[in-house]
C-alpha cells in the first residue's frame, strides 16, 4: 500500500486513487453478500450508516479518537477513514487528526487507518512535511502491513 500511495504522496500527487463511487459500490456488494448469507453486518457498517444519515455524528467519532482505550481509537480512525472515501468534505475539517500524535502510535492497527487516509486530503506545505514523515516512519515500522 505505501509503495503505491507513499510514493505518490512524496511526489506531491494527492489525487485519490479510488473513486468514491467504487467504494460505495463495494460497500453495497459487501452488504448484499452479508444479507445473502444471513450474516449480521459488523458494527462499523451500522455506525457508518448512522453517520451517513446524520453527518453531525462525525464530531462524536472525532472525539472518540481521544479515548483511553486504543481499540476505541482504532475503530474511530477506521470509520473516519472509510467515511473520508465517500464524504471527504465531512472529514477534511478534522484531517489534522491523521498527522497528530496517533500517527506515531505503537499500534499498527491505528497506523494502518491513518496511512490509508493520508492520500484522501489536500495538505499545506507544512502539513505535507508531517505527512511525509508519517509515511516514512510507517515504512520503517516493524509490521508487515506497511510493506504490503
DSSP file (Angstrom, degrees, kcal/mol; ACC not computed):
  #  RESIDUE AA STRUCTURE BP1 BP2  ACC     N-H-->O    O-->H-N    N-H-->O    O-->H-N    TCO  KAPPA ALPHA  PHI   PSI    X-CA   Y-CA   Z-CA
    1    1 A X    >>        0   0    0      0, 0.0     4,-2.6     0, 0.0     3,-0.8   0.000 360.0 360.0 360.0 -51.2    0.0    0.0    0.0
    2    2 A X  H 3>> +     0   0    0    144,-0.4     5,-1.0   143,-0.3     4,-0.9   0.800 360.0  66.3 -67.8 -26.4    2.7    2.5    1.0
    3    3 A X  H 345S+     0   0    0      3,-0.2    -1,-0.3   143,-0.1     4,-0.2   0.844 115.7  28.6 -62.7 -30.3    4.7    1.5   -2.0
    4    4 A X  H <>5S+     0   0    0     -3,-0.8     4,-1.9     3,-0.1    -2,-0.2   0.912 132.1  31.9 -91.4 -60.7    2.0    3.0   -4.2
    5    5 A X  H  X5S+     0   0    0     -4,-2.6     4,-2.6     1,-0.2     5,-0.2   0.892 118.6  53.4 -70.0 -39.9    0.4    5.7   -2.1
    6    6 A X  H  X5S+     0   0    0     -4,-0.9     4,-2.5    -5,-0.5    -1,-0.2   0.929 110.3  46.9 -61.2 -45.7    3.5    6.7   -0.2
    7    7 A X  H  ><S+     0   0    0     -5,-1.0     4,-1.2     1,-0.2    -1,-0.2   0.913 112.6  50.1 -63.2 -43.1    5.5    7.2   -3.4
    8    8 A X  H  <>S+     0   0    0     -4,-1.9     5,-2.9     1,-0.2     3,-0.3   0.922 112.6  46.9 -60.8 -43.8    2.6    9.3   -5.0
    9    9 A X  H ><5S+     0   0    0     -4,-2.6     3,-1.9     1,-0.2    -2,-0.2   0.895 107.1  55.4 -68.5 -39.6    2.4   11.5   -1.9
   10   10 A X  H 3<5S+     0   0    0     -4,-2.5    -1,-0.2     1,-0.3    -2,-0.2   0.790 108.1  51.3 -62.9 -25.3    6.1   12.0   -1.7
   11   11 A X  T 3<5S-     0   0    0     -4,-1.2    -1,-0.3    -3,-0.3    -2,-0.2   0.403 123.9-107.5 -89.1   1.6    5.9   13.3   -5.3
   12   12 A X  T < 5S+     0   0    0     -3,-1.9     2,-0.9     1,-0.2    -3,-0.2   0.634  74.1 139.3  84.3  13.5    3.1   15.7   -4.3
   13   13 A X      < +     0   0    0     -5,-2.9    -1,-0.2    -6,-0.2    -2,-0.1  -0.818  14.2 161.8 -95.7 106.0    0.3   13.7   -6.0
   14   14 A X        +     0   0    0     -2,-0.9     2,-0.3    -3,-0.1    -1,-0.1   0.265  25.1 132.6-106.6  10.1   -2.7   13.7   -3.7
   15   15 A X        -     0   0    0      1,-0.1   106,-0.1    -7,-0.1   105,-0.1  -0.460  67.2-110.0 -63.6 123.9   -5.3   12.7   -6.3
   16   16 A X        -     0   0    0     -2,-0.3    -1,-0.1     1,-0.1   104,-0.1  -0.280  22.7-155.6 -56.7 138.8   -7.4   10.0   -4.8
   17   17 A X  S    S+     0   0    0      1,-0.2     2,-0.4    -3,-0.1    -1,-0.1   0.452  77.1  57.1 -96.1  -1.3   -6.7    6.7   -6.5
   18   18 A X  S    S-     0   0    0     67,-0.0    -1,-0.2     4,-0.0     2,-0.1  -0.962  84.0-129.6-135.2 115.4  -10.0    5.1   -5.6
   19   19 A X    >>  -     0   0    0     -2,-0.4     4,-2.0     1,-0.1     3,-0.5  -0.346  13.1-130.3 -68.8 141.0  -13.3    6.7   -6.7
   20   20 A X  H 3> S+     0   0    0      1,-0.2     4,-3.0     2,-0.2     5,-0.2   0.847 108.3  59.4 -57.8 -35.6  -15.9    7.2   -4.0
   21   21 A X  H 3> S+     0   0    0      1,-0.2     4,-2.3     2,-0.2    -1,-0.2   0.894 106.0  47.8 -62.7 -38.2  -18.5    5.6   -6.4
   22   22 A X  H <> S+     0   0    0     -3,-0.5     4,-2.8     2,-0.2    -1,-0.2   0.899 111.3  50.5 -68.6 -39.4  -16.4    2.4   -6.5
   23   23 A X  H  X S+     0   0    0     -4,-2.0     4,-2.5     2,-0.2    -2,-0.2   0.945 111.9  47.1 -61.6 -47.6  -16.1    2.4   -2.7
   24   24 A X  H  X S+     0   0    0     -4,-3.0     4,-2.3     1,-0.2    -2,-0.2   0.900 111.7  51.5 -61.4 -40.2  -19.8    2.9   -2.3
   25   25 A X  H  X S+     0   0    0     -4,-2.3     4,-2.6    -5,-0.2    -1,-0.2   0.934 109.8  49.3 -61.0 -46.3  -20.4    0.1   -4.8
   26   26 A X  H  X S+     0   0    0     -4,-2.8     4,-2.8     1,-0.2    -2,-0.2   0.891 109.7  51.4 -60.7 -39.6  -18.1   -2.2   -2.9
   27   27 A X  H  X S+     0   0    0     -4,-2.5     4,-2.5     2,-0.2    -1,-0.2   0.894 110.1  49.4 -65.2 -38.5  -19.9   -1.4    0.3
   28   28 A X  H  X S+     0   0    0     -4,-2.3     4,-2.7     2,-0.2    -2,-0.2   0.922 112.0  48.4 -65.1 -42.6  -23.2   -2.2   -1.3
   29   29 A X  H  X S+     0   0    0     -4,-2.6     4,-2.7     2,-0.2    -2,-0.2   0.930 112.5  48.3 -62.6 -44.9  -21.9   -5.5   -2.7
   30   30 A X  H  X S+     0   0    0     -4,-2.8     4,-2.4     1,-0.2    -1,-0.2   0.922 112.6  48.9 -61.6 -43.4  -20.5   -6.4    0.8
   31   31 A X  H  X S+     0   0    0     -4,-2.5     4,-2.2     1,-0.2    -2,-0.2   0.900 112.0  48.4 -62.5 -41.3  -23.8   -5.5    2.4
   32   32 A X  H  X S+     0   0    0     -4,-2.7     4,-3.1     2,-0.2    -2,-0.2   0.895 110.2  51.8 -66.6 -39.6  -25.7   -7.6   -0.1
   33   33 A X  H  X S+     0   0    0     -4,-2.7     4,-1.9     2,-0.2    -2,-0.2   0.917 109.5  49.8 -62.7 -43.0  -23.3  -10.6    0.4
   34   34 A X  H  <>S+     0   0    0     -4,-2.4     5,-3.3     1,-0.2    -1,-0.2   0.922 113.5  46.4 -60.1 -43.2  -23.9  -10.3    4.1
   35   35 A X  H ><5S+     0   0    0     -4,-2.2     3,-1.6     3,-0.2    -2,-0.2   0.914 108.5  55.2 -65.9 -42.6  -27.6  -10.3    3.6
   36   36 A X  H 3<5S+     0   0    0     -4,-3.1    -1,-0.2     1,-0.3    -2,-0.2   0.867 115.0  39.4 -57.7 -37.7  -27.5  -13.2    1.1
   37   37 A X  T 3<5S-     0   0    0     -4,-1.9    -1,-0.3    -5,-0.2    -2,-0.2   0.267 111.3-121.3 -97.1  11.7  -25.7  -15.3    3.7
   38   38 A X  T < 5 +     0   0    0     -3,-1.6     2,-0.5     1,-0.2    -3,-0.2   0.885  59.4 154.5  49.2  44.7  -27.8  -14.0    6.5
   39   39 A X      < -     0   0    0     -5,-3.3    -1,-0.2    -6,-0.2    -2,-0.1  -0.880  48.5-113.1-103.1 130.3  -24.7  -12.8    8.3
   40   40 A X        -     0   0    0     -2,-0.5     2,-0.1    -3,-0.1     3,-0.1  -0.344  34.5-113.5 -62.3 141.3  -25.0   -9.9   10.7
   41   41 A X        -     0   0    0      1,-0.1    -1,-0.1     2,-0.1     5,-0.1  -0.457  36.7-100.1 -72.4 145.8  -23.3   -6.7    9.5
   42   42 A X    >>  -     0   0    0     -2,-0.1     4,-1.5     1,-0.1     3,-0.7  -0.242  30.6-111.6 -62.3 156.4  -20.3   -5.6   11.5
   43   43 A X  H 3> S+     0   0    0      1,-0.2     4,-2.7     2,-0.2     5,-0.2   0.872 115.9  61.4 -57.4 -38.8  -20.8   -2.8   14.0
   44   44 A X  H 3> S+     0   0    0      1,-0.2     4,-2.8     2,-0.2    -1,-0.2   0.861 101.7  52.4 -61.3 -34.1  -18.7   -0.4   11.9
   45   45 A X  H <> S+     0   0    0     -3,-0.7     4,-2.2     2,-0.2    -1,-0.2   0.909 110.3  47.9 -66.2 -40.5  -21.1   -0.8    9.0
   46   46 A X  H  X S+     0   0    0     -4,-1.5     4,-2.2     2,-0.2    -2,-0.2   0.919 113.9  46.4 -65.9 -42.4  -24.0    0.1   11.2
   47   47 A X  H  X S+     0   0    0     -4,-2.7     4,-2.7     2,-0.2     5,-0.2   0.915 110.2  53.7 -65.8 -41.8  -22.2    3.1   12.6
   48   48 A X  H  X S+     0   0    0     -4,-2.8     4,-2.4    -5,-0.2    -1,-0.2   0.906 109.2  49.0 -59.2 -41.3  -21.1    4.2    9.1
   49   49 A X  H  X S+     0   0    0     -4,-2.2     4,-2.1     2,-0.2    -1,-0.2   0.916 110.2  51.0 -64.5 -42.8  -24.8    4.1    8.1
   50   50 A X  H  X S+     0   0    0     -4,-2.2     4,-1.5     1,-0.2    -2,-0.2   0.922 112.5  45.7 -60.8 -43.8  -25.8    6.1   11.1
   51   51 A X  H  < S+     0   0    0     -4,-2.7     6,-0.2     2,-0.2    -1,-0.2   0.892 109.9  54.2 -68.2 -38.7  -23.2    8.8   10.4
   52   52 A X  H  < S+     0   0    0     -4,-2.4     3,-0.4     1,-0.2    -1,-0.2   0.880 112.3  44.9 -61.5 -36.8  -24.1    8.9    6.7
   53   53 A X  H  < S+     0   0    0     -4,-2.1     2,-0.3     1,-0.3    -1,-0.2   0.755 128.8  26.9 -77.0 -24.8  -27.7    9.5    7.7
   54   54 A X    ><  -     0   0    0     -4,-1.5     3,-2.4    -5,-0.2    -1,-0.3  -0.704  66.6-175.1-140.5  84.2  -26.6   12.1   10.3
   55   55 A X  G >  S+     0   0    0     -3,-0.4     3,-2.0     1,-0.3     4,-0.3   0.671  76.8  77.6 -58.5 -18.1  -23.3   13.8    9.5
   56   56 A X  G >  S+     0   0    0      1,-0.3     3,-0.9     2,-0.2     4,-0.4   0.713  79.8  73.0 -65.1 -15.7  -23.3   15.7   12.7
   57   57 A X  G X> S+     0   0    0     -3,-2.4     4,-1.8    -6,-0.2     3,-0.5   0.615  73.2  83.5 -72.4 -11.0  -22.1   12.4   14.3
   58   58 A X  H <> S+     0   0    0     -3,-2.0     4,-2.7     1,-0.2    -1,-0.2   0.901  84.9  58.2 -56.8 -40.0  -18.7   12.9   12.7
   59   59 A X  H <> S+     0   0    0     -3,-0.9     4,-2.1    -4,-0.3    -1,-0.2   0.854 103.7  51.7 -59.7 -34.8  -17.8   15.1   15.7
   60   60 A X  H <> S+     0   0    0     -3,-0.5     4,-1.6    -4,-0.4    -1,-0.2   0.892 109.1  49.4 -70.3 -38.4  -18.6   12.2   18.0
   61   61 A X  H  X S+     0   0    0     -4,-1.8     4,-0.7     2,-0.2    -2,-0.2   0.926 110.0  51.8 -62.8 -43.4  -16.3    9.9   16.0
   62   62 A X  H >< S+     0   0    0     -4,-2.7     3,-1.3     1,-0.2     4,-0.2   0.917 107.6  52.5 -58.5 -43.8  -13.6   12.6   16.2
   63   63 A X  H >< S+     0   0    0     -4,-2.1     3,-1.8     1,-0.3    -1,-0.2   0.849 100.5  62.5 -61.6 -34.0  -14.0   12.8   20.0
   64   64 A X  H >< S+     0   0    0     -4,-1.6     3,-1.7     1,-0.3    -1,-0.3   0.697  85.4  74.1 -67.7 -17.9  -13.6    9.0   20.2
   65   65 A X  T << S+     0   0    0     -3,-1.3    -1,-0.3    -4,-0.7    -2,-0.2   0.639  94.5  55.2 -69.2 -10.2  -10.0    9.3   18.8
   66   66 A X  T <  S+     0   0    0     -3,-1.8    -1,-0.3    -4,-0.2    -2,-0.2   0.318  81.6 125.7 -99.9   6.9   -9.1   10.7   22.3
   67   67 A X    <   -     0   0    0     -3,-1.7     6,-0.1     2,-0.1    -3,-0.0  -0.272  66.2-129.2 -65.9 151.7  -10.5    7.7   24.2
   68   68 A X  S    S+     0   0    0      4,-0.1     2,-0.6     5,-0.0    -1,-0.1   0.735  90.7  82.1 -73.1 -22.7   -8.2    5.9   26.6
   69   69 A X  S >> S-     0   0    0      1,-0.2     4,-1.9     2,-0.0     3,-0.6  -0.754  71.4-152.3 -88.1 117.8   -9.0    2.5   25.0
   70   70 A X  H 3> S+     0   0    0     -2,-0.6     4,-2.6     1,-0.2    -1,-0.2   0.797  94.3  59.0 -63.1 -27.8   -6.8    2.1   21.9
   71   71 A X  H 3> S+     0   0    0      2,-0.2     4,-2.3     1,-0.2    -1,-0.2   0.883 105.1  48.8 -68.1 -36.7   -9.4   -0.2   20.3
   72   72 A X  H <> S+     0   0    0     -3,-0.6     4,-2.3     2,-0.2    -2,-0.2   0.917 112.0  49.9 -64.8 -43.0  -12.0    2.6   20.5
   73   73 A X  H  X S+     0   0    0     -4,-1.9     4,-2.5     1,-0.2    -2,-0.2   0.924 110.7  49.6 -60.5 -45.4   -9.4    4.9   19.0
   74   74 A X  H  X S+     0   0    0     -4,-2.6     4,-2.6     1,-0.2    -2,-0.2   0.920 111.2  47.9 -62.1 -44.9   -8.7    2.4   16.2
   75   75 A X  H  X S+     0   0    0     -4,-2.3     4,-2.5     2,-0.2    -1,-0.2   0.883 110.8  52.3 -65.4 -37.3  -12.3    1.9   15.4
   76   76 A X  H  X S+     0   0    0     -4,-2.3     4,-2.5     2,-0.2    -2,-0.2   0.938 112.0  45.0 -63.5 -45.6  -12.9    5.7   15.3
   77   77 A X  H  X S+     0   0    0     -4,-2.5     4,-2.7     2,-0.2    -2,-0.2   0.893 111.0  55.1 -64.2 -38.6  -10.0    6.1   12.9
   78   78 A X  H  X S+     0   0    0     -4,-2.6     4,-2.3    -5,-0.2    -2,-0.2   0.942 111.7  42.8 -58.5 -48.3  -11.3    3.2   10.8
   79   79 A X  H  X S+     0   0    0     -4,-2.5     4,-2.8     2,-0.2     5,-0.2   0.893 113.0  51.9 -68.1 -39.9  -14.7    4.8   10.4
   80   80 A X  H  X S+     0   0    0     -4,-2.5     4,-1.9     2,-0.2    -1,-0.2   0.911 111.0  48.7 -62.2 -41.0  -13.3    8.2    9.7
   81   81 A X  H  X S+     0   0    0     -4,-2.7     4,-1.0     2,-0.2    -2,-0.2   0.926 112.6  47.7 -64.3 -44.5  -11.1    6.8    7.0
   82   82 A X  H >X S+     0   0    0     -4,-2.3     4,-0.9     1,-0.2     3,-0.7   0.918 112.7  48.3 -63.3 -43.9  -14.0    4.9    5.5
   83   83 A X  H 3X S+     0   0    0     -4,-2.8     4,-3.9     1,-0.2     3,-0.4   0.843 102.6  63.4 -65.1 -33.0  -16.2    8.0    5.6
   84   84 A X  H 3< S+     0   0    0     -4,-1.9     4,-0.3     1,-0.2    -1,-0.2   0.795  98.2  56.8 -63.6 -27.4  -13.4   10.1    4.0
   85   85 A X  H << S+     0   0    0     -4,-1.0    -1,-0.2    -3,-0.7     3,-0.2   0.879 120.5  27.5 -67.9 -37.4  -13.7    7.9    0.9
   86   86 A X  H  < S+     0   0    0     -4,-0.9    -2,-0.2    -3,-0.4     2,-0.2   0.839 139.2  20.1 -94.7 -39.2  -17.3    8.7    0.5
   87   87 A X    >X  +     0   0    0     -4,-3.9     3,-1.6    -5,-0.1     4,-1.0  -0.564  63.7 164.3-132.0  67.5  -17.7   12.1    2.1
   88   88 A X  H 3> S+     0   0    0     -4,-0.3     4,-2.8     1,-0.3     3,-0.2   0.819  75.5  64.0 -58.2 -30.1  -14.2   13.7    2.2
   89   89 A X  H 3> S+     0   0    0      1,-0.2     4,-0.5     2,-0.2    -1,-0.3   0.779 100.1  52.8 -65.9 -25.7  -15.7   17.1    2.9
   90   90 A X  H <4 S+     0   0    0     -3,-1.6    -1,-0.2    -7,-0.2    -2,-0.2   0.846 118.3  34.6 -74.6 -33.8  -17.1   15.8    6.2
   91   91 A X  H >< S+     0   0    0     -4,-1.0     3,-2.5    -3,-0.2    -2,-0.2   0.751  97.0  81.9 -94.8 -27.4  -13.7   14.6    7.4
   92   92 A X  H >< S+     0   0    0     -4,-2.8     3,-1.8     1,-0.3     4,-0.2   0.831  84.7  60.5 -51.9 -38.9  -11.4   17.2    5.9
   93   93 A X  T 3< S+     0   0    0     -4,-0.5    -1,-0.3     1,-0.3     3,-0.2   0.729 112.6  40.6 -62.2 -16.3  -12.0   19.7    8.8
   94   94 A X  T X  S+     0   0    0     -3,-2.5     3,-2.1     1,-0.1     4,-0.3   0.196  78.5 116.2-112.4  13.6  -10.6   17.0   11.1
   95   95 A X  G X   +     0   0    0     -3,-1.8     3,-1.7     1,-0.3     4,-0.3   0.739  60.5  75.1 -61.2 -23.7   -7.7   15.9    8.9
   96   96 A X  G >  S+     0   0    0      1,-0.3     3,-1.4    -4,-0.2     4,-0.4   0.773  81.6  71.5 -60.7 -23.9   -5.1   17.1   11.3
   97   97 A X  G X  S+     0   0    0     -3,-2.1     3,-0.9     1,-0.3     5,-0.3   0.867  91.5  58.6 -56.1 -35.2   -6.0   14.0   13.5
   98   98 A X  G <  S+     0   0    0     -3,-1.7    -1,-0.3    -4,-0.3    -2,-0.2   0.594 112.7  36.9 -76.4 -10.3   -4.3   11.9   10.8
   99   99 A X  G <  S+     0   0    0     -3,-1.4    -1,-0.2    -4,-0.3    -2,-0.2   0.230 102.3  95.4-120.4  11.0   -1.0   13.7   11.3
  100  100 A X  S X  S-     0   0    0     -3,-0.9     3,-1.9    -4,-0.4     4,-0.3   0.057 101.2 -59.8 -85.2-161.1   -1.2   14.2   15.0
  101  101 A X  G >  S+     0   0    0      1,-0.3     3,-1.8     2,-0.2    -3,-0.1   0.781 127.5  66.2 -57.1 -31.3    0.2   12.0   17.8
  102  102 A X  G >  S+     0   0    0     -5,-0.3     3,-1.9     1,-0.3    -1,-0.3   0.740  84.9  73.0 -65.9 -20.3   -1.8    8.9   16.8
  103  103 A X  G <  S+     0   0    0     -3,-1.9    -1,-0.3     1,-0.3    -2,-0.2   0.693  99.4  47.8 -65.7 -16.4    0.3    8.8   13.6
  104  104 A X  G <  S+     0   0    0     -3,-1.8    -1,-0.3    -4,-0.3    -2,-0.2   0.095  85.7 145.2-107.3  20.2    3.2    7.6   15.9
  105  105 A X    <   -     0   0    0     -3,-1.9     6,-0.1     1,-0.1    -3,-0.1  -0.163  54.9-136.3 -57.6 149.3    1.1    5.0   17.7
  106  106 A X  S    S+     0   0    0     35,-0.0     2,-0.6     4,-0.0    -1,-0.1   0.433  86.1  89.6 -84.0   0.8    2.7    1.8   18.8
  107  107 A X    >>  -     0   0    0      1,-0.1     4,-1.9   -37,-0.0     3,-0.7  -0.883  65.0-158.8-101.1 115.9   -0.4    0.0   17.5
  108  108 A X  H 3> S+     0   0    0     -2,-0.6     4,-2.5     1,-0.2     5,-0.2   0.806  90.8  64.8 -63.5 -28.0   -0.1   -0.9   13.8
  109  109 A X  H 3> S+     0   0    0      2,-0.2     4,-1.2     1,-0.2    -1,-0.2   0.873 105.6  43.2 -63.9 -36.6   -3.9   -1.1   13.6
  110  110 A X  H <> S+     0   0    0     -3,-0.7     4,-2.0     2,-0.2    -2,-0.2   0.921 112.7  52.4 -72.6 -45.0   -4.2    2.6   14.2
  111  111 A X  H  X S+     0   0    0     -4,-1.9     4,-3.0     1,-0.2     5,-0.3   0.874 104.3  58.3 -58.7 -37.6   -1.3    3.4   11.9
  112  112 A X  H  X S+     0   0    0     -4,-2.5     4,-2.2     1,-0.2    -1,-0.2   0.936 106.8  46.0 -59.0 -47.9   -3.0    1.4    9.1
  113  113 A X  H  X S+     0   0    0     -4,-1.2     4,-1.3     1,-0.2    -1,-0.2   0.889 114.2  49.5 -63.2 -38.9   -6.1    3.6    9.2
  114  114 A X  H  X S+     0   0    0     -4,-2.0     4,-1.7     2,-0.2     3,-0.5   0.944 110.9  47.8 -65.8 -48.6   -4.0    6.7    9.3
  115  115 A X  H  X S+     0   0    0     -4,-3.0     4,-0.6     1,-0.2    -2,-0.2   0.876 110.3  53.1 -61.7 -37.7   -1.8    5.7    6.4
  116  116 A X  H  < S+     0   0    0     -4,-2.2    -1,-0.2    -5,-0.3    -2,-0.2   0.803 111.4  46.7 -67.9 -27.8   -4.9    4.8    4.3
  117  117 A X  H >< S+     0   0    0     -4,-1.3     3,-2.2    -3,-0.5     4,-0.3   0.771  90.2  82.0 -85.7 -26.5   -6.5    8.2    4.9
  118  118 A X  H >< S+     0   0    0     -4,-1.7     3,-1.3     1,-0.3    -1,-0.2   0.843  88.4  52.4 -52.9 -42.6   -3.5   10.4    4.2
  119  119 A X  T 3< S+     0   0    0     -4,-0.6    -1,-0.3     1,-0.2    -2,-0.1   0.605  96.3  72.1 -71.0  -6.6   -3.9   10.4    0.4
  120  120 A X  T <  S+     0   0    0     -3,-2.2     2,-0.3    -4,-0.1    -1,-0.2   0.560  93.1  61.8 -84.3  -7.6   -7.5   11.5    0.7
  121  121 A X  S <  S-     0   0    0     -3,-1.3     2,-0.4    -4,-0.3   -33,-0.0  -0.827  77.6-120.8-122.8 156.2   -6.8   15.0    1.8
  122  122 A X        -     0   0    0     -2,-0.3     2,-0.4  -107,-0.0    -2,-0.0  -0.792  35.5-157.7 -88.9 137.4   -5.1   18.1    0.4
  123  123 A X        -     0   0    0     -2,-0.4  -109,-0.0     2,-0.0     2,-0.0  -0.911  14.7-122.8-121.6 144.0   -2.2   19.2    2.7
  124  124 A X     >  -     0   0    0     -2,-0.4     4,-3.0     1,-0.1     5,-0.2  -0.330  41.5-100.0 -70.8 165.2   -0.5   22.6    3.2
  125  125 A X  H  > S+     0   0    0      1,-0.2     4,-1.4     2,-0.2    -1,-0.1   0.891 125.9  48.0 -56.3 -39.9    3.3   22.6    2.6
  126  126 A X  H  > S+     0   0    0      1,-0.2     4,-1.2     2,-0.2     3,-0.2   0.933 113.9  45.9 -66.2 -45.1    3.9   22.4    6.4
  127  127 A X  H  > S+     0   0    0      1,-0.2     4,-2.7     2,-0.2    -2,-0.2   0.869 105.5  62.5 -64.6 -35.6    1.4   19.6    6.8
  128  128 A X  H  X S+     0   0    0     -4,-3.0     4,-2.7     1,-0.2    -1,-0.2   0.881  99.2  54.5 -57.4 -40.0    3.0   17.8    3.8
  129  129 A X  H  X S+     0   0    0     -4,-1.4     4,-2.0    -3,-0.2    -1,-0.2   0.909 110.2  46.2 -61.4 -41.2    6.3   17.6    5.6
  130  130 A X  H  X S+     0   0    0     -4,-1.2     4,-2.7     2,-0.2    -2,-0.2   0.908 110.4  53.1 -67.2 -41.8    4.5   15.9    8.5
  131  131 A X  H  X S+     0   0    0     -4,-2.7     4,-2.5     1,-0.2    -2,-0.2   0.933 109.4  49.3 -57.8 -46.5    2.6   13.6    6.1
  132  132 A X  H  X S+     0   0    0     -4,-2.7     4,-2.6     1,-0.2    -1,-0.2   0.900 110.9  49.6 -61.0 -40.8    5.9   12.5    4.5
  133  133 A X  H  X S+     0   0    0     -4,-2.0     4,-2.9     2,-0.2     5,-0.2   0.906 109.4  51.5 -65.7 -40.3    7.4   11.8    8.0
  134  134 A X  H  X S+     0   0    0     -4,-2.7     4,-2.2     2,-0.2    -2,-0.2   0.925 112.2  47.2 -60.4 -44.5    4.4    9.7    8.9
  135  135 A X  H  X S+     0   0    0     -4,-2.5     4,-2.2     2,-0.2    -2,-0.2   0.929 113.3  47.0 -63.9 -45.8    4.8    7.7    5.7
  136  136 A X  H  X S+     0   0    0     -4,-2.6     4,-1.7     1,-0.2    -2,-0.2   0.919 113.2  48.9 -63.3 -43.2    8.5    7.2    6.2
  137  137 A X  H  X S+     0   0    0     -4,-2.9     4,-0.7     1,-0.2    -1,-0.2   0.878 110.8  51.3 -62.7 -37.2    8.0    6.2    9.9
  138  138 A X  H  < S+     0   0    0     -4,-2.2     3,-0.4    -5,-0.2     5,-0.3   0.859 106.1  53.6 -70.9 -34.9    5.3    3.8    8.9
  139  139 A X  H  < S+     0   0    0     -4,-2.2    -1,-0.2     1,-0.2    -2,-0.2   0.890 112.3  45.6 -63.5 -37.6    7.5    2.2    6.2
  140  140 A X  H  < S+     0   0    0     -4,-1.7    -1,-0.2    -5,-0.2    -2,-0.2   0.591  87.3 114.9 -81.1 -10.6   10.1    1.7    8.9
  141  141 A X  S  < S-     0   0    0     -4,-0.7     2,-2.2    -3,-0.4     5,-0.2  -0.366  77.7-119.3 -63.8 136.5    7.5    0.3   11.4
  142  142 A X  S    S+     0   0    0     -2,-0.1     2,-0.4     2,-0.0    -1,-0.1  -0.171  82.5  97.7 -77.2  49.9    8.2   -3.3   12.3
  143  143 A X  S >  S-     0   0    0     -2,-2.2     3,-1.1    -5,-0.3     4,-0.2  -0.999  72.3-134.1-135.4 137.9    4.9   -4.6   11.0
  144  144 A X  G >> S+     0   0    0     -2,-0.4     3,-1.6     1,-0.2     4,-0.7   0.676  91.4  79.5 -70.8 -17.1    4.4   -6.1    7.5
  145  145 A X  G >4 S+     0   0    0      1,-0.3     3,-0.8     2,-0.2  -143,-0.3   0.857  88.3  57.8 -60.3 -32.1    1.3   -4.2    6.6
  146  146 A X  G <4 S+     0   0    0     -3,-1.1  -144,-0.4     1,-0.2    -1,-0.3   0.663 109.7  44.3 -73.8 -13.4    3.3   -1.1    5.7
  147  147 A X  G <4        0   0    0     -3,-1.6    -1,-0.2    -4,-0.2    -2,-0.2   0.469 360.0 360.0-105.0  -4.2    5.3   -3.1    3.2
  148  148 A X    <<        0   0    0     -3,-0.8    -1,-0.1    -4,-0.7    -2,-0.1   0.485 360.0 360.0 -70.0 360.0    2.3   -4.9    1.6
